[in-house]
Amino acid sequence: MVTCPVAMIPATSGSEKVRFRTLNKNTGNRVVSQYVDSITGKAVREDRDVRGYARGENDYVILSDEDLDAVALDTVKTIDINEFVPADSIRTEQKAMRINCDIAQPGC
């Protein structure tokens, strides 16, 4: 087994992401989203909306935030390597990743 430290860096940061807002085309004002009850047509206050899992038509299991937190999945922090390939078969943009590995630990 060979150990090689690898740095995985996102291509963009949060500050580089482009965010769009929904606007009223006529006034240029921001549009505010709100939940509306599908039967009554009335707006639902934020403190009254919950999440639910559909078991059937109009049949839901209501879940609390605590229920959802209890089933949160652990993230995996390992990478499985299936095979090694010849260096000359790696596309140019992938070579940068290999170079970063060489800098972190020469010969990896």
Secondary structure, DSSP 4 states (H G I P E B T S, - for coil): ----------SS-GGG------B-TTT-PBPPP--B-TTT-PBPPGGG--EEEEEETTEEEEE-HHHHHHTPPPPP----------GGGS-HHHHHHHHHHHHHSTT-
